[in-house]
Amino acid sequence: MNYFKKSLSFVFGCLLFLFTQSCERNNNEPILGNETDTSRTNILAPCENGFAGDYPCDDYDLLVQLPLSTFGALEGNDSWGWVDTTTDKEYALMATDTNVAFVDITDTNNPIYLGNVPTATSSSPWRDVKVYKDHAFIVADNAGAHGLQVFDLTRLRNVANPPETFAPDAHFTGFGSAHNVVINEASGYAYIVGTSRSGPLAGGPLFINIQDPLMPIDEGGFGEGGYSHDAQVITYNGPDTDYTGREILIGSNENEVVIADVTDKSNPVKISDISYANVGYTHQGWFTEDLNYFILGDETDERDIGTNTRTIVFDFSDLDAPSYHMDYLGAFTAIDHNGYVKDNTFYQASYRAGVRMIDISQIASSTMTEIGFFDTHPENNDVGFDGAWNVYPYLPSGNIIISDIQKGLFVIKKSSP
């Protein structure tokens, strides 16, 4: 009898142990089918205790870092992203002083440098790239007769021996060099800004029809606003119903922001303009997703005026009468460069302070709050033209591309809970 009781007790204890472990696992370790949780296996350096490897961080992990030497370059500048909707693969487009490089970052454990399109003329510290209809559109500033290079990105599907040196699929030479290319994907137009073309359109946006990407067509331009350093162009569906369905250009034009209706390419119309206090260099800006506000970066106010990183916000709910809304000041004196909005987050490439993630959900109440960062320039957060040039936050995976002037390509991602 005693033996039977001991055996029964042993069996009951085993069953209780297994049941307890199963419950603990169900509560703490969710399983999807037969797969295990691999959310952290693709992280090169998790953000722990304020650092991801050598890089200061807050809530963003490092997935990929490729130095400029990988691309045969000395300086990094712009960057963009592309998703192949046929294969669902994700790619980073890294512009450098000598080329635009293409990296398959689908598997961040094994990024593949597939090759590059070399500069059409000379090296340049200002090379810019955007994407439309599976094609990359490339310009360079201070680079002679560089023009617009067009590269069919679907060629990246079949690279047998990477890295390859690719010839562009088209080369439009209707202007000299240019500082930037802006694309409205809804209309199929590229807007070339900061060109070396002379005449009445000097420096102003040029209108290039790229609906057939390999056959760009020059359809004029807009010179009334003067030199345009950067721009955003959208098919408007915002609060100002006077312009619903119109193609609206917002130009960051050195000392002011210019709003224009460019729907009719033969007759673009200036709507309004606005400047602000303590102008340094009106550099680049982006709409909030509701199109009520425009978030602007001034590139030299930190250096020339002595402020901390300053972001200027305008109320654009009435395009005919834009107004100043607020200034947001960062914690450091670093210079802000390019910034983009996704949902309620403003992703700001801030040179020596890396990339800052700023919550704009309360922007109507004049409140913006930093909620994370990844600093690609750990040396300092001071004034200077080093560090993070650009950030691209639009990949479906949630991976974020950063191009750094000295350190090359980074891919980061928000840390898992």
HUGIGI-V81867 format. One record per run of one state. SS is the DSSP state (helix for helix, strand for strand, loop for the rest). FROM is the first residue (numbers start at 0). LEN is the number of residues. If there is no record, write none. Layout:
BEGIN
ss=[SS,SS]
from=[FROM,FROM]
len=[LEN,LEN]
END
This chain:
BEGIN
ss=[loop,helix,loop,strand,loop,strand,loop,strand,loop,strand,loop,strand,loop,strand,loop,strand,loop,helix,loop,strand,loop,strand,loop,strand,loop,helix,loop,strand,loop,strand,loop,strand,loop,strand,helix,loop,strand,loop,strand,loop,strand,loop,strand,loop,strand,loop,strand,loop,strand,loop,helix,loop,strand,loop,strand,loop,strand,loop,strand,loop,strand,loop,strand,loop,helix,loop,strand,loop,helix,loop,strand,loop,strand,loop,strand,loop,strand,loop,strand,loop,helix,loop,strand,loop,strand,loop,strand,loop,strand,loop]
from=[0,1,28,31,32,34,35,44,45,47,48,50,52,54,58,59,66,67,71,75,84,88,96,98,104,107,110,111,118,126,132,134,140,147,152,158,163,166,169,172,179,184,188,193,205,209,216,221,229,235,240,243,246,252,253,254,256,261,268,274,281,287,292,298,300,304,309,315,318,321,322,329,338,342,344,349,350,351,354,359,362,365,368,374,387,392,399,404,407,414]
len=[1,27,3,1,2,1,9,1,2,1,2,2,2,4,1,7,1,4,4,9,4,8,2,6,3,3,1,7,8,6,2,6,7,5,6,5,3,3,3,7,5,4,5,12,4,7,5,8,6,5,3,3,6,1,1,2,5,7,6,7,6,5,6,2,4,5,6,3,3,1,7,9,4,2,5,1,1,3,5,3,3,3,6,13,5,7,5,3,7,3]
END
